[in-house]
Each structure stands twice: as C-alpha cells, then as structure tokens.
C-alpha cells in the first residue's frame, strides 16, 4: 500500500478518533443534573481557580461532614485539594421554586484559635475571587468561638458573604449566596440568622 493510500485510510480514522475523544470528555465532565450545573457555576465564579474541581459529584442530602442525613432540600459535594476538604452545598426553597442559598465551606488547619481582621482578609483572598470592599466585622459570641465576616449586596441584588469561624470543634472558611428568590433573602449574614 502506497503512502497516499495509507493517508486516505488513516486520516478519516484519525478524525473519527478525535471526534469520539472530544465528545467522550465533553460528556464525562459535563454536569449531569441541574443541581450540579448550579453548584459548579457558583464554585467556578467564587472559588480561586486552584481549588475548583473539574466536576462535582452532587449528592442529595449530603452534609459537610460527609453524611447523607441532611435536609431533603439540600444537595452537596465534597472534594479534596492538597489535603484541604472543600464542601459546596445548595438548598432549594421549601415553600416556593428556586434556590434558597448556595455555600462553600473550606476546612483547613490554617485557621488560628482567635480570628482577627488581618488573618480573615488573608484567608478570604487566598480562597475566594470576591474582592468586595465591605468591612470585615469580627466577634466572639461565646468563650472558645470567634468569627470574622464580610457581607454585601451585589449589583444584581443577590446577597453574598464570606466568613472565617474558629470554634473548639469546628474551624472553617465559608462563602454564602442568597439569590433574589431565596426564602432566606432577609438574612444579613452567612452564620447569624437575623
């Protein structure tokens, strides 16, 4: 078989292999459910790129402690990046359609026992893309618990916040979002329900 004949046979096979390869990876990494699409979009929009997974395995009722005993309106995903556990969750509204809140929790040993504005600012910048100029507010509501948070309203009306929490049993950095249709839209904090 001449070189010209080989090229006529091999070239179409090569093109077919490239097409199959492309569609396989498109399918493999494409979100499978509406919850996966929403959560992956939220994660990509807000988490610094080095912590964003290629895909999310979203599980109904999955809590941040990797149990499926969460509320029926909860969908969650957990992944690891360099030993750091990251959880992303979505709550649907209970009494109407739409999303109640979206959240990202980062569990890292970088969090000191007592949180201050400087350490919070550094952690926010390390993990999140959001660079909102709102003021960081810190508090220690009970002995052994401290937190710092910034909370703001986006131009489109959605509410977002970032918080660092240090408690005896739980230390995490988090981000939350309350869409306009949220049943929790009246909240003015990621962790204080007021």
matplotlib code that plots the C-alpha trace (Angstrom):
import matplotlib.pyplot as plt

x = [0.0, 1.4, 1.8, -1.0, -3.4, -2.4, -3.1, -6.5, -7.3, -5.6, -6.7, -10.5, -9.9, -7.8, -10.5, -13.1, -11.0, -10.6, -14.3, -15.1, -12.4, -13.9, -17.5, -16.4, -14.7, -17.5, -19.9, -17.7, -17.1, -20.5, -22.7, -25.4, -28.1, -29.5, -28.0, -24.6, -24.8, -25.8, -23.2, -20.4, -21.2, -21.2, -17.9, -16.2, -17.5, -16.3, -13.6, -10.0, -9.1, -6.6, -9.4, -12.0, -12.6, -13.2, -16.5, -18.8, -20.4, -23.5, -25.3, -28.9, -28.9, -25.0, -23.8, -20.3, -19.4, -20.0, -23.3, -26.5, -28.7, -29.2, -32.5, -34.5, -33.9, -30.0, -27.6, -23.9, -20.5, -17.1, -13.6, -10.0, -7.3, -3.8, -5.4, -7.9, -11.5, -13.9, -17.7, -20.2, -23.9, -27.2, -30.5, -33.7, -36.5, -39.0, -42.2, -41.6, -39.4, -35.9, -32.7, -32.6, -28.8, -25.5, -22.4, -18.8, -17.0, -13.2, -11.8, -8.1, -5.7, -4.6, -7.3, -6.0, -7.9, -8.6, -9.6, -8.8, -9.4, -6.0, -6.0, -9.5, -8.6, -5.7, -7.8, -10.5, -8.0, -6.3, -9.5, -12.1, -12.2, -14.6, -12.8, -15.7, -14.6, -17.2, -15.9, -14.9, -16.7, -15.3, -16.9, -16.5, -20.1, -19.1, -16.0, -13.9, -15.8, -14.7, -15.5, -14.9, -17.3, -18.0, -21.4, -22.7, -25.3, -24.3, -25.3, -27.9, -29.4, -28.1, -26.5, -23.1, -20.8, -17.5, -16.8, -14.0, -15.1, -12.9, -14.7, -13.5, -14.8, -15.1, -12.8, -13.7, -13.8, -17.1, -18.9, -22.7, -25.0, -28.7, -30.4, -33.2, -35.8, -34.4, -36.7, -33.7, -33.1, -33.8, -30.6, -27.7, -25.1, -23.8, -23.9, -26.1, -29.7, -31.2]
y = [0.0, 3.4, 6.3, 8.1, 5.2, 4.9, 8.6, 8.1, 5.3, 6.7, 10.4, 9.7, 7.2, 9.8, 12.5, 10.0, 9.2, 12.9, 13.4, 10.5, 11.6, 15.2, 14.0, 11.5, 14.1, 16.6, 14.0, 12.8, 16.3, 17.8, 18.3, 15.6, 17.4, 20.9, 21.0, 20.1, 22.8, 25.4, 24.4, 24.1, 27.6, 29.0, 27.3, 28.5, 32.0, 32.4, 29.9, 30.7, 28.5, 26.2, 24.9, 24.3, 20.7, 19.6, 18.0, 17.9, 14.7, 16.2, 14.0, 14.6, 15.4, 15.3, 17.4, 18.9, 16.0, 13.6, 12.1, 11.9, 12.8, 16.4, 18.1, 17.0, 20.3, 20.0, 19.0, 18.8, 17.8, 17.2, 17.2, 17.5, 19.8, 19.2, 17.7, 20.6, 19.4, 21.6, 21.3, 23.0, 22.9, 24.1, 24.5, 24.7, 26.8, 24.8, 26.7, 28.0, 27.3, 28.5, 28.4, 29.4, 29.5, 28.4, 27.8, 26.8, 25.5, 25.1, 23.1, 23.9, 23.9, 27.5, 29.0, 30.2, 29.8, 33.6, 35.3, 38.9, 41.2, 40.7, 36.9, 36.8, 39.2, 37.0, 33.8, 35.4, 36.5, 33.1, 31.0, 33.3, 35.5, 38.0, 41.3, 43.3, 46.3, 45.8, 46.0, 42.9, 42.5, 40.2, 38.9, 36.3, 35.5, 32.8, 31.5, 29.5, 30.8, 33.6, 34.7, 37.4, 38.1, 40.4, 40.6, 42.6, 43.0, 42.6, 45.0, 42.4, 42.3, 39.0, 38.9, 37.3, 36.9, 35.4, 34.2, 32.6, 30.6, 29.3, 27.1, 24.4, 21.6, 23.4, 25.7, 26.7, 29.5, 29.8, 31.8, 32.1, 33.5, 34.3, 34.7, 37.2, 34.3, 33.0, 32.3, 33.4, 36.7, 38.7, 37.3, 39.7, 37.2, 33.7, 32.5, 34.8, 34.3, 37.8]
z = [0.0, -1.0, 1.3, -0.4, 0.1, 3.8, 4.3, 2.7, 5.2, 8.3, 8.0, 8.3, 11.1, 12.9, 12.5, 13.8, 16.8, 17.6, 17.4, 19.6, 22.1, 22.2, 22.8, 25.4, 27.5, 26.9, 28.3, 31.1, 32.6, 31.8, 34.8, 34.9, 36.9, 37.4, 40.9, 39.6, 37.0, 39.5, 42.1, 39.6, 38.3, 41.8, 42.7, 39.5, 39.9, 43.5, 44.4, 43.4, 40.3, 42.1, 44.4, 41.7, 40.7, 37.1, 38.1, 41.1, 42.3, 43.8, 46.3, 47.6, 51.4, 51.6, 54.6, 55.1, 57.4, 54.5, 55.8, 53.7, 56.7, 55.6, 54.9, 51.9, 50.1, 50.4, 47.7, 48.4, 47.1, 48.8, 47.3, 48.4, 47.2, 48.8, 51.9, 52.3, 52.4, 50.5, 50.6, 48.4, 49.1, 47.7, 49.5, 47.4, 48.8, 50.8, 50.0, 46.5, 43.5, 43.2, 45.3, 48.9, 49.4, 48.0, 50.1, 50.1, 53.2, 53.4, 56.2, 56.7, 59.6, 58.7, 61.0, 64.3, 67.6, 67.6, 64.3, 63.5, 60.5, 59.0, 59.1, 57.8, 54.9, 54.0, 54.1, 52.0, 49.4, 49.3, 48.7, 47.1, 44.0, 45.5, 46.3, 47.7, 49.8, 52.5, 56.1, 58.0, 61.3, 64.0, 67.1, 69.9, 70.9, 73.4, 75.0, 72.5, 69.5, 67.3, 63.7, 61.2, 58.3, 55.5, 53.9, 50.9, 48.2, 44.6, 41.8, 40.7, 44.2, 45.3, 48.8, 49.4, 52.3, 53.4, 57.0, 59.0, 62.0, 64.8, 67.3, 69.6, 67.4, 64.0, 62.1, 58.5, 55.9, 54.1, 51.4, 51.0, 48.5, 48.8, 45.4, 45.0, 45.1, 48.3, 51.2, 53.4, 51.4, 54.6, 56.2, 56.6, 57.4, 56.4, 60.0, 62.1, 61.2, 61.6]

ax = plt.figure().add_subplot(projection="3d")
ax.plot(x, y, z, "-o")
ax.set_aspect("equal")
plt.show()
